[in-house]
Amino acid sequence: MMIHDDPWFALWMTFRLFIHWLADLVLHASEHIPILIVLSMLGYIGFECFRAFIRQRRRLADDHYRDLSS
């Protein structure tokens, strides 16, 4: 197995893999519907977790600065 330290090579191979997957998705869309549903659900859950994390950090920062000012 060949190991490349070049980040452009990694980006190029990732792009080629994505294009290959996208072409397969277009040609055989009905086979990929379950995985697309699962990925969209995981993406939504991840987005909501990230949004809650940001909201909590803002609330903690506001409480911290409120304590400092009083």
BAFI-3210 file (N, C-alpha, C; in Angstrom, 3 decimals, decimal comma, padded with zeros to 6 digits):
// residues 70
n [1|2|3|4|5|6|7|8|9|10|11|12|13|14|15|16|17|18|19|20|21|22|23|24|25|26|27|28|29|30|31|32|33|34|35|36|37|38|39|40|41|42|43|44|45|46|47|48|49|50|51|52|53|54|55|56|57|58|59|60|61|62|63|64|65|66|67|68|69|70]
n.u [000,846|000,530|001,606|000,720|001,915|001,009|-001,322|-002,920|-003,176|-004,754|-007,080|-007,765|-008,245|-010,380|-012,258|-012,559|-013,613|-016,005|-017,265|-017,507|-019,253|-021,437|-022,147|-022,911|-025,060|-026,825|-027,289|-028,385|-030,544|-032,730|-031,744|-030,281|-031,896|-032,694|-030,225|-029,787|-031,931|-031,289|-028,823|-029,686|-031,292|-029,346|-027,733|-029,508|-029,917|-027,289|-026,941|-028,834|-027,754|-025,329|-026,317|-027,584|-025,341|-023,893|-025,756|-025,790|-023,140|-023,139|-025,026|-023,700|-021,462|-022,691|-023,725|-021,325|-020,067|-022,005|-021,766|-019,191|-019,536|-021,178]
n.v [-001,177|002,192|005,174|008,506|011,743|014,057|016,590|017,476|015,262|013,661|015,208|015,155|012,398|012,040|013,688|012,330|009,906|010,841|011,806|009,411|008,033|009,769|009,539|006,850|007,048|008,609|006,914|004,613|005,298|004,374|002,293|003,511|004,938|004,171|004,525|007,227|008,327|007,577|008,925|011,584|011,802|011,389|013,596|015,680|015,193|015,543|018,256|019,453|018,750|020,132|022,749|022,966|022,702|025,052|026,948|026,413|027,047|029,804|030,646|029,955|031,606|034,119|034,049|033,907|036,370|038,082|037,530|038,514|041,230|042,011]
n.w [000,000|-000,810|000,692|000,824|001,406|000,467|000,604|-001,494|-003,104|-001,460|-001,363|-004,089|-004,495|-002,731|-003,952|-006,400|-005,475|-004,404|-006,753|-008,145|-006,410|-006,565|-009,264|-009,280|-007,554|-009,080|-011,258|-010,071|-008,261|-006,714|-005,195|-003,233|-001,544|001,175|002,608|002,165|003,530|006,170|006,438|006,184|008,462|010,473|009,937|010,571|013,324|014,226|013,550|015,261|017,757|017,634|017,468|019,980|021,612|020,957|021,802|024,568|025,240|024,713|026,613|028,997|028,750|028,818|031,439|032,844|032,211|033,248|035,966|036,396|035,977|038,049]
ca.u [000,000|001,325|001,183|001,036|001,883|000,551|-002,748|-003,648|-003,513|-005,892|-008,257|-008,116|-008,835|-011,682|-013,126|-012,849|-014,508|-017,308|-017,840|-017,894|-020,438|-022,526|-022,575|-023,624|-026,325|-027,700|-027,660|-029,137|-031,062|-033,662|-030,991|-029,638|-032,873|-032,603|-029,036|-029,976|-032,839|-030,517|-027,852|-030,377|-031,680|-028,132|-027,343|-030,417|-029,602|-026,010|-027,157|-029,529|-026,790|-024,391|-027,030|-027,756|-024,017|-023,591|-026,670|-025,338|-021,909|-023,509|-025,679|-022,662|-020,642|-023,484|-023,743|-019,982|-019,835|-022,935|-021,177|-018,039|-019,944|-021,891]
ca.v [000,000|003,397|006,254|009,814|012,849|015,232|016,828|017,611|013,906|013,227|015,936|014,652|011,071|012,230|014,232|011,255|008,970|011,497|011,821|008,026|007,753|010,581|008,915|005,634|007,492|009,054|005,774|003,626|006,092|003,643|001,432|004,317|005,707|003,947|005,140|008,676|008,655|007,452|010,023|012,846|011,791|011,609|014,995|016,524|015,003|016,204|019,702|019,855|018,642|021,246|023,980|022,973|022,943|026,480|027,694|026,243|027,830|031,227|030,881|029,920|032,810|035,242|033,954|034,221|037,826|038,726|037,400|039,388|042,634|042,367]
ca.w [000,000|-000,940|001,573|000,252|002,359|-000,253|000,866|-002,759|-003,525|-000,644|-001,835|-005,411|-004,360|-002,104|-004,993|-007,356|-004,810|-004,328|-008,097|-008,437|-005,610|-007,095|-010,517|-008,902|-006,981|-010,163|-012,095|-009,298|-007,141|-005,852|-004,279|-002,197|-000,773|002,634|003,204|002,136|004,640|007,413|006,476|006,448|009,874|011,268|009,738|011,345|014,745|014,456|013,514|016,487|018,862|017,494|017,817|021,433|022,192|020,789|022,669|025,941|025,427|024,792|027,903|030,033|028,605|029,317|032,900|033,336|032,108|034,161|037,291|036,466|036,007|039,287]
c.u [000,888|000,755|001,649|000,927|001,350|-000,942|-003,553|-004,037|-004,729|-007,171|-008,722|-008,794|-010,218|-012,687|-013,523|-013,807|-015,918|-017,997|-018,307|-019,174|-021,643|-023,048|-023,360|-024,987|-027,307|-028,178|-028,554|-029,731|-031,937|-032,946|-030,433|-030,617|-032,777|-031,379|-029,143|-030,918|-032,086|-029,516|-028,520|-030,836|-030,475|-027,635|-028,210|-030,123|-028,284|-026,142|-027,830|-028,602|-025,802|-025,060|-027,242|-026,429|-023,657|-024,477|-026,223|-024,073|-022,210|-024,145|-024,653|-021,769|-021,396|-023,534|-022,395|-019,735|-020,798|-022,386|-019,976|-018,450|-020,662|-021,016]
c.v [001,236|004,493|007,567|010,868|014,125|015,452|016,992|016,249|013,399|013,922|015,418|013,280|011,146|012,748|013,147|010,231|009,551|011,503|010,415|007,659|008,519|009,991|007,637|005,977|007,899|007,854|004,772|004,281|005,276|002,723|002,205|005,099|005,421|004,613|006,662|009,134|008,612|008,601|011,360|012,919|012,046|013,040|015,931|016,417|015,686|017,712|020,186|019,770|019,799|022,555|024,082|023,254|024,425|027,321|027,605|027,052|029,317|031,548|030,879|031,162|034,033|035,232|034,335|035,728|038,599|038,666|038,331|040,846|043,004|042,300]
c.w [000,000|-000,027|000,958|001,335|001,731|000,011|-000,422|-003,306|-002,757|-001,090|-003,191|-005,315|-003,696|-003,124|-005,992|-006,754|-004,719|-005,689|-008,487|-007,682|-006,154|-008,403|-010,238|-008,318|-008,076|-010,986|-011,371|-008,057|-006,196|-004,864|-003,091|-001,328|000,726|003,270|003,179|003,242|005,963|007,524|006,756|007,901|010,773|011,135|010,549|012,840|015,089|014,477|014,788|017,704|018,825|017,889|019,320|022,138|022,105|021,703|024,124|026,199|025,534|026,131|029,037|029,964|029,120|030,840|033,490|033,307|032,994|035,578|037,453|036,606|037,293|040,502]
res [m|m|i|h|d|d|p|w|f|a|l|w|m|t|f|r|l|f|i|h|w|l|a|d|l|v|l|h|a|s|e|h|i|p|i|l|i|v|l|s|m|l|g|y|i|g|f|e|c|f|r|a|f|i|r|q|r|r|r|l|a|d|d|h|y|r|d|l|s|s]
***
